Amino acid sequence: QVQLVESGGGLVQAGGSLRLSCAASGRTFRTYVMGWFCQAPGKEREFVAGISWSGGTTYYRDSVKGRFTISRDNAKNMVYLQMNSLKAEDTAVYYCAASRSVLKVVSSTGSYDYWGQGTQVTVSS
């Protein structure tokens, strides 16, 4: 079992930055593909970014490329999402997720086995 706890959300003006953190429990964290997802009111949960177990491969959805950066620290069991140049449309609850069953970054929610409780990000225009 892996437990994930997100932090770092909040209210920020458009153009500002936030850094989300995800703390993971468990010795096998370093073997998992990790992802960040978001869910806005009335919408489905969507993939934002993912990172391979080694951190050597990252993948982003088109709308955040060049603005968001995902990273991980396996020694600390942490995953981060640095969000710059935030826009009002980035407003959502952001979730950290872990997959034990894939070998590379994937964007489907069904491929992730563990989820955090989410952290709210609100960008005012």
PLY file of the C-alpha trace (Angstrom):
ply
format ascii 1.0
element vertex 125
property float x
property float y
property float z
element edge 124
property int vertex1
property int vertex2
end_header
0.00 0.00 0.00
1.05 3.54 -0.76
-0.42 6.61 0.88
-0.15 9.94 -0.89
-0.61 13.35 0.73
-0.64 16.53 -1.36
0.12 20.02 -0.13
0.93 23.44 -1.52
-2.35 24.46 -3.07
-3.90 27.86 -2.53
-5.15 31.07 -4.06
-2.88 32.91 -6.49
-3.29 35.66 -9.06
-3.01 34.93 -12.73
0.63 34.91 -13.77
1.74 33.70 -10.37
3.34 30.44 -9.27
2.65 27.58 -6.91
4.60 24.47 -6.03
2.61 21.37 -5.17
4.18 18.61 -3.14
3.17 14.98 -2.75
4.54 12.93 0.13
4.41 9.17 -0.37
4.72 6.36 2.11
6.17 2.96 1.36
9.53 1.47 0.46
8.52 0.77 -3.13
7.81 4.40 -4.03
10.89 4.60 -6.20
9.52 1.87 -8.48
6.26 3.68 -9.27
5.36 5.92 -12.15
3.90 9.08 -10.66
1.37 11.51 -12.04
-0.46 14.72 -11.32
-4.10 15.09 -12.33
-6.63 17.88 -11.95
-10.37 18.06 -11.73
-12.39 21.24 -12.20
-16.02 21.50 -11.05
-18.32 19.61 -13.38
-15.45 18.10 -15.34
-13.71 14.76 -15.44
-10.34 14.22 -13.82
-7.60 15.00 -16.35
-3.93 14.16 -16.68
-1.55 17.07 -16.11
1.95 15.59 -15.92
3.75 12.33 -15.26
7.23 11.15 -14.41
8.98 7.81 -14.71
10.32 5.93 -11.72
13.83 7.22 -12.31
12.75 10.76 -13.10
14.39 10.50 -16.47
11.19 10.78 -18.48
8.47 13.33 -18.08
5.27 13.95 -19.99
2.86 16.89 -19.98
-0.46 17.70 -21.50
-0.21 20.38 -24.14
-1.85 23.17 -22.15
0.82 23.12 -19.42
3.95 22.52 -21.48
6.52 25.20 -20.78
4.68 26.35 -17.64
4.61 23.30 -15.34
7.49 21.05 -14.27
7.15 17.69 -12.56
10.03 16.27 -10.54
10.66 13.65 -7.91
13.09 12.92 -5.09
13.15 9.18 -4.48
15.36 9.54 -1.42
12.64 11.63 0.22
9.62 9.86 -1.28
8.43 13.15 -2.77
6.94 14.31 -6.03
6.57 17.96 -6.98
4.67 20.03 -9.50
6.08 23.50 -10.09
3.37 25.62 -11.70
4.37 28.94 -13.27
2.46 31.51 -15.31
-0.79 30.25 -13.85
-4.02 30.96 -15.67
-7.61 31.07 -14.46
-8.30 27.87 -16.40
-5.75 26.03 -14.22
-8.19 26.33 -11.30
-9.00 22.84 -10.08
-8.35 20.27 -7.39
-4.97 18.68 -8.07
-4.33 15.03 -7.25
-1.14 13.06 -6.94
-1.28 9.47 -8.19
0.99 6.42 -8.25
1.05 3.48 -10.63
2.65 0.14 -9.78
1.48 -1.53 -12.97
2.99 0.48 -15.81
6.56 0.77 -16.98
6.25 4.19 -18.58
4.27 7.37 -18.03
0.64 7.05 -19.04
-2.18 9.57 -18.96
-5.21 7.41 -18.19
-6.64 7.60 -14.69
-7.37 3.87 -14.77
-3.67 3.06 -14.90
-2.99 4.60 -11.50
-3.49 2.54 -8.38
-3.13 5.03 -5.55
-4.48 8.56 -5.15
-4.09 11.39 -2.71
-6.94 13.42 -1.29
-6.28 16.43 -3.52
-5.30 20.04 -2.98
-7.23 23.03 -4.27
-5.59 25.47 -6.66
-7.50 28.66 -7.39
-6.19 31.21 -9.88
-7.88 34.58 -9.88
-7.97 36.60 -13.07
0 1
1 2
2 3
3 4
4 5
5 6
6 7
7 8
8 9
9 10
10 11
11 12
12 13
13 14
14 15
15 16
16 17
17 18
18 19
19 20
20 21
21 22
22 23
23 24
24 25
25 26
26 27
27 28
28 29
29 30
30 31
31 32
32 33
33 34
34 35
35 36
36 37
37 38
38 39
39 40
40 41
41 42
42 43
43 44
44 45
45 46
46 47
47 48
48 49
49 50
50 51
51 52
52 53
53 54
54 55
55 56
56 57
57 58
58 59
59 60
60 61
61 62
62 63
63 64
64 65
65 66
66 67
67 68
68 69
69 70
70 71
71 72
72 73
73 74
74 75
75 76
76 77
77 78
78 79
79 80
80 81
81 82
82 83
83 84
84 85
85 86
86 87
87 88
88 89
89 90
90 91
91 92
92 93
93 94
94 95
95 96
96 97
97 98
98 99
99 100
100 101
101 102
102 103
103 104
104 105
105 106
106 107
107 108
108 109
109 110
110 111
111 112
112 113
113 114
114 115
115 116
116 117
117 118
118 119
119 120
120 121
121 122
122 123
123 124
